[in-house]
């Protein structure tokens, strides 16, 4: 479960950096890497799955509970 969470975090950070590059320069790195094929939409849906996993992890395990 820890490996899955770390992979999801890394994936969302990579998507965030790609979105930052797109916002600043107008170059969509993901579209360049996939050539705009069906893989483009599949990889974008993977970001949604990773985000949902992290929301589940934060609700189920409450890692910030000790910060209070």
Secondary structure, 3 states (H helix, E strand, C coil): CHHHHHHHHHHHHHHHHHHHHHHHHCCCHHHHHHCCCHHHHHHHHHHHHHHHHHHHHHHHHCCCHHHC
